[in-house]
Amino acid sequence: KGVMLTHGNAVATGAAIAGGLDLGPQDTYQSPFPLFTSSGFHFNLMSAWWAGATMVVEPEVDLEATLLRMTRERTTVFCAVPAVYIFMLDTFDPASHDLSAMRVFDYGGAPMAREVIRRLAEVFPHVELRQTYGLTEAGPSGTFLPGRDVLRKLGSLGTSMPMCDVRVMRADGSETDPGEMGEIVMRGPAVSQGYYKRPDATAETFRDGWLWTGDLAQRDADGYLFYMDRSKDVIIRGGYNITSMEIENAIFEHPGVKEVAVVSVPHEKLGEDVCAFVVVQAGEPPVQEDLITFVAARLADYKVPRRWVFVPELPRNPTGKVLKNRLREKARQDVL
């Protein structure tokens, strides 16, 4: 789908992100997002331009080179997807990498496992962690979770960023109650007018002035959003709705797990079952029985994956998002 974004959308996104990150002329902002993406161009470059900050563009995805560049450029703000931070924790060496100038690690583009957030806070106690949620159709703009709330509201997407109205709604367009799951919708000056030459898709996604994201969430009593899953990623096992993120967070707590992605797989009697793709840490990998026991102590039985696939890496797109459609296809081919 070609998302139609105007110059006005781009400027609105830059202003919103600059405000959310407290960017100023004194900052050096670094990110590995390619500039041909809305994250690289609108989120990063336009926000640096709006604030008058220095922008350091990554020519490659190489964590050692990235850390050395942070050291050399005295980077103050870094923005990346969760996978980059996972590999950064493995690569960072305080004897070789000086990140004393860093003040903000911003992460978004995909859910960050709670265990990774805790590890980042331990390894980089002087750096403020900030969660960003948005999507290309919104500029990308959406929500911010400031550092003071990252551990207090662990796993939250935060609240609406400047110039963006974000809510959680039922299918009928009414707002959900606290603790009730619904779809994230948003509106504001950064939101696109629709898809290029796709009137049907535009009508389905942009309704009554709102962008319907396809992301499921719930809000707490304080108004903070908590991401649950993509609507298409919810697994329906024997009539039970299961969010993949809840299972991924439980598996990720195992010290032998480096990365994990959970998808549905066809089941003759239950309709769908739970399949986990796991990347293990270097060294002795955890055995399947060990992981089942570990997860069973944390989740209800119907949520425990019945299929486990160990892989050297997870498939990703150029911005680092896990391609779950490929994993679903592989899981289904293995079953069928």
KOLKE-258249 format. One record per atom (N, C-alpha, C, O): x, y, z. Coordinates in steps of 0.1 Angstrom, whole numbers, plus 5000, padded with zeros to 4 digits. Atoms other than C-alpha are relative to their C-alpha. Example, Ala and Ser with C-alpha at 12.3 -4.5 7.8 and 13.67 -1.06 7.14 Angstrom:
2
500949885000512349555078500950125000501950125007499149895000513749895071499250115008499750225009
% end
This chain:
336
500849885000500050005000500950125000501850135008499449875000501250354991499350105009498250145006500649904991500650585021500250144995501450184993499949865005499950945009500350095012499450115020499749914989501751175033500550144994501350144984499749875005501951555026501250065007501750015017499049924993504551815035499650045013500350045023500649964987502251925062500049885010500349905022499950124992502151565076501449985005501649965017498650014996505951555076500450105011501150065020499649894991506351885094499349975014499949995024500750034988503651785120500749895008500849895020499350124993505451455127501350055006501650025018498849954995508751635131499850085013500650065022500249924989507351885155499549915012500049945024500550084989505551615176501149925006501249915018498950084995508651395178501050085008501550045018499149914993510951685187499550035013500350045023500549974987508651775215500049895009500349905021500050124991508351425228501349965004501549905015498750044996512051365228500850125007502050105010499349884995512851715241501350044993502350074999498849975008515251765212500350155000499350235000499649865001517252095210501250014992501849914988498849985008520152245191501349945006502249914999498850064993522552095217500149854998501149795001500150155001521551735208500749954987500750024977499550085011523251485185499149884999499249805008501150115002520551245172500549904990500849934979499550105008521550915158499049884999498349855008501050115002519450635143500449914987500949974978499750085011519850335120498949984990499049914980501150015009516450375103500450064986500950174985499749955013516850405065499150134997498050145001500749885002515850745052498849994990498050084988501250025009513450595026498849955007497749945001501250044992511150495054499450135007500150225009500649894992508750725073500750025013500850135018499249994987510650645105501350084998501650165006498749935003513950755090499950144996500650235001500149875006512751055071499150105009499650205014500949914992509751205091500350005015500550105021499750024985510451065126501350065004501450145013498749964996514151115127500550134994500850235001499449885006515351365101499150135002499750235005500849884999512351605103500050055015499950175017499949964986512451605141501350075003501350175011498749944998516151685141500050144993500550244999500149875007515451965115499250105008499650215009500949914992512652105136500750065012500550175015499449964988514752115167501450074998502050135007498649955003518052225150501149925005502249965008499150104994519751915163500949954989500649964977499150065009522751745146499449854998499049795007500550135003521651425128501149914995501849954985499050105004523951125125499349894993498549825000500650105007522850885098500849884999502049894995499350125000523850525100500149944986499149924980499950055013525250395067499849854999499749794988500150155000524950025078499449965013499450035022500450064987523549795104501149925005501249805002498850064994526649715124500150065014500550175015500149954987526349745161501450055006501450145013498649954996530149775167500250134994500750225001499849875006530350055142499150105006499550225007500949914994527250215157500450055013500450175016499549964987528650215192501250084999501450185007498849915002531950355180499650144995500350244999500449875005530150625161499350085011499550205012500649944988528150705193501150075008501050185013498949954992531450745211500750124994500950225000499349905008533050955184499250134999499750245001500949885002530051185178499450065013498750165013500549964987529151215215498450014999497850115002501550005002525551115206499250015013499649955023500949984989522851225230498749935000498149905010501350075001519751065216500149894989500649924978500050115009519450725199498649944998497949925008501350065002516350575183500149884991500849884981499950135008515950215170498949915004498249935014501050104997513749915170500649915011501849915013499550084988513949665200501249914996502149895004499050105004516149415180501450075001502450005005498749935000518949675178500550015015501749995017499650004986518949715216500449875006501349865014499650134996519049345221501449974996502249925004498750035005522149315200501050105006502250075008499249904993523549635216500549955014501649965018499650054987523449465250501149894999501949885008499050105002525549185236501350064996502450004999498849945006528049415219500750105009501950125008499449894992528549695244501149965009501049865016498850034991531949705261500450145005500950224998499749874994532449995285501550044998501850164999498649975002536249975279500250064986501250134984499849955013535750055242499050104995499250184986501149915004532450245240499750095011499350055022500349894990531950575258498650064996498550144987501349945002528250655260499550095011498450115014500249914989528550905288499150124996498550185004500849895005526951175266498649974997497750064996501450055004523850965258499050045011499350015023501149974991520651095275498749934998497949915007501350065003517850915257500249884991500949894980500250125009517350565242498550004997497749975006501450005004514050585222499849874992500649844983500350125008512550255210498649994996497750045003501450025005509550165189500149924987501149864984500050075012508550005157499549855002499149794992500450144996507749675175500050005015500750085022500050014985507049565211501349975005502149895000498850034993509949565235499749915011498949945020500250094989510149265258500450075013501350145014499849934987509949375294501449965006501950055013498650034995513149185303501150084994502050115000499049915007515049385277500050145006501150205008500149874994513749705292500750005014501550105017499350014987514949595326501550004999502250065006498650015002518349505313500750134995501750165000499549875004518849835295500150105011501050175012500049924988517950015327501149975009501750065016498950054991520549815346501450044994502250095001498749975007523349855320500350144997501450194998499849865004522750215311499150095010498150155006500949934990521350375344499950154998499050215003500049865002522250725333499150044987498950164985500849975013520150695300498549995003498149895008501550014998516450775300499449924988499749944976500650095010514450505282498650064996497950105005501349955004511450625261499449914990500149874980500850095010508850415243499250094991498650194995500849935010507350545211499149904993499649794989500950085008504350405193499450094989499050204991500649935012503150505158500149914988500549804989500050085012502750385123500050104988499750224989499849925012503450515088498750084997498950204993501249925004499750615082499850125009499050205006500149884991500150855112501250094999501450175008498849915002503351015100501449955001502249994992500850074989504450815121500050085013501150135018500249944987503150975153499049915007498449835002500950084992501150835181500150035015499550125020499949984985502150795218501550005004502449954997498750004994505150855240499849955015498849975021499950034986506050695273501450055005502450005002498749944996508650915291500749915010500249825016499150084992511550775311499549985014499749875020500450014986509950845345498949895002498749855013501150104999507150595336500449874995499649774996499750125007509050325318500049885009499449775006500050114990509550105349498750005008498249895012501350004993506450225367498849954992497949894998501050055009504250145337500649914990500549924978499250095008506349865324499149934989498149874992500850065011505149755290499050094993498450054984501049915005503050055284500550084987501750104985499749925012502850255251500050155004500450244996500149864996502250575271498750074997497750004997501249925004499850855262500250084988501350074982499949925013499151075232501250105000501450175010499049915001502151265220499450144995498250144992500649875004501751645211499449994986499949924977500749985013499251715183499449874995499149864983500650135005497951355182499049955011499349945023501050054991494751225197499949854998499549804987500050145000494950855205499149945010499149985022501050064991492150645219499949854997500549804987500350155002491050275223498549994998497750035007501550005003487650205207499549854997500349774993500750135004485249915203499750014985499850124978500350005014484149815168498950104996498950144984501149915003481150035170500350155001499550244999499549874999483250345176499950075013500250185015500049954986482650385213501349975007501949875004498750024993485550415237499949895010498849875016499950124991486550115258500150055014500550175017499849974986486450115296501549955004502149874997498750054996489750075315500149855002499249795008499950145000491049725312499449924989499649804988500750065011488949645282500850014987501350124984499350005013490649545249499250064989498050034988500649945012489849745218501150034990502350004992499149975010491449885187500550145002499850235005499449874999493850185188499650084988499750044976500449915011492550475167500750135003501050175015499349874998494150815162499650104989499250074978500249895010493751155145500950115004501350125015499149894998495751465141500650054987500449994977499549945012497651685116501149914993501449944981499050095006500251405110499449884993500149814985500650125006497751145099499750024985499350124980500250005015497651055062498550014996497649985004501450005006494551105040499649874994498449854991500450125006494650755027501149934992502349974993499150085008496350505004499850044985498750064980500049965014497350584968499349904991499649794991500850085010494750454943499549885007499349775000500650114993493350224970498750055008498850055020501249954993489850364978499449905009498949955020500650104991488550044993500849995013500349995024499250014988491550015017500050135008500050125020500149874993491350385025498750015008498750055020501349994993487650355034500049915012499349945022500050104989488350055056500850055012500550025023499049964990491250215075499750145006499950165018500349864996490250585076498550025001497950034990501449994998486750615091499650115009500150125020500649904992484850915104501150095007501050135018498949924995488051115108501049935009502050005013499050084991489950835127500749914991500249854981499250115006492750615116499949885009500349885021500150134992491950255127501249924997501549884985498750055002495350105132500149854998501149804993499950145000494549735135500849945012501049825013499350044988496549725168499050005012498250095013500950014988494749605199500750045013501950015014499449964987495349755233498950025010497750015007501049964989493749845266500750115007501950135007499549894992494150145288499749985014498749925018500250024986494550155325499250125006498850214998500849894994492750385350500750134999500050245000499349875001495450655345500150044985500650154982500049965014494950655307501149964992501349994980498850055007498150475298499649884991498849794996500350115009497850245268501049885001502249905004499250125000499149885269499749924988498549874986500250085012499649705236499849865003500449805011500350144998498149365233500449914988501149814990499650085012498649245197499550074988498750164989500649975012498049305161498749924999498749805003501250075001494449205154500249874992499649774995499750125009495748965127500949905007501049795002499150094993498248815152499449935012500049845017500750074989495748715178499749854997499349824986500250145003495648335181498749955007498549985019501350054994492248175186500149845001500049774991499750144997492947835202498849945007498649975019501150074994489847625209499050105006498450075016500949904996487747945213500650105010500050205013499349904991490248125236500950094991501650054982499149905007491848445223501350025008501350055020498749994994495548455230500850104993501050104980499149905006497848755224501449945000501949895010498750065002501248655210501050075010502050015014499149924992502948935230500149955015501249955020500050064986501948785264500949885001501749865010499250125000503548455255501550044997502449985003498649965003506648625240500750065012501950035015499449954988507248815272500449895010501449905017499750114990507048495293501249924995502049895004498950085005509448305270501350085002502450035005498849915000511848605269500750015014501850045015499450004987512348585307501049895002501849905011499050114999514248265302501450054996501550114986498749945003517948355304500749944988501650004982499350065012518848125275499450054987499850004976500749955012516448305251500550144996500650235004499549875005517848585229498950074993498750194995501249945008514748645206498949904999499249785000501150105001511348495203498950074992498750194993501249955007508348535180498949895000499249784997501150094999504948365185499050024990498650134988501049995011502548285157499049895002499249805009501050115001499448075150500549894990501249924981499850115010499647735133498749925000498049915010501350085001496647535120499949885009500949815010500250124992495147265142498749944996497750014995501250075005492647005131498850025008497750035003501250004991490447015162499850145007498750185009500149874993491247355179499950124991499650234996500049895009491347565148501450064998502050064987498649955000494747725157500749955013500049935023499250034989497547635180501150105001501350184992498949914998500547825194501349954996501749845000498750045005503947805177501050115004500850235001499049904996507047975191501349984992501949874992498750005007510148055170501050075010500850185014499149954990513148095193501450014995501949924988498649995002516648225189500750005014500450085022499450024986518848105218501350095001501950134991498849934997521748285234501249914996501149794995498850075003525348185225500349905011500149945023499750104989526347875244499149884999498549854989500850125000524347575255498550054999498050125007501449955002520747625241499149935010499349815014501050074992517747555263499249894992499049914980500750115007515947235255498550035000498150115009501549975001512247235245499349975013498450055017500750044987511147055277500350105011499450135019499749904990512947315298499250124998498750185007500749885003511247595280498549985003497850075009501550024997507747435283499850015015498850075019500250004985508247385321500150155005499350195013499749864996509547745324498750094997498350165006501249925004506547895305498749965007497950045011501250064993503947665321499950065014498850065019500149944986504847815355499650155000499350205010500349865001504048165342498750034992498150134994501249985008501048115319499049895002499349785006501050115000497747925317500449894990501049924980499650115008498047585301499750024985500549994976500449985014496147685269500950104993500850104980499249915007498647955262501449954998502250014991498750065002501747735264500249954986499449874981499850055014503147675229500249854999500849795008499950145003502747325216501149974990501649854989498950025010505247375188501150105002500850225005498849924998508747505192500949984988501349874984499150005012511047595163501250085004501150205007498849924997514647695170500750044987501049964979499549955012516147915144501250095003501350145014498949924998519448105140499750155001500450235008500549865000517648435134498650014996498149924990501449985004514248585129500050094987500850184986500149925013513248725094499550145004498650165011500449874997513049105095499950094987500550054977500049915011512249395071501150105002501850095012498949904999514649685064500050085013501150135017500049924987513549865096500149925012500149985023499750094989514049565118498849935006498949865016501250064995510449455123500049854996500449814985500150145003509949075126498949974990497750034992500950045011508148935095499249885005499549775001500750114994505548725113499249924989498949804990500750075011503748645080500949894994500449784991499150105005506848455069500149885010500149765006500050104990506948265102498749925000498849805001501350075001503248175099500049914989499649794990500050085012503848045064500949885002500649774998499150114997506847835076499349905009499449785007500750094990504847695105498949924994498849804996501150075007501947605083500549904990499949794989499450105009504147435057500549885008500449775003499550114992505747225084498949915005499049795006501150084995502347115097499349934988499049814989500750065011500747055063500949924992500549864982
% end
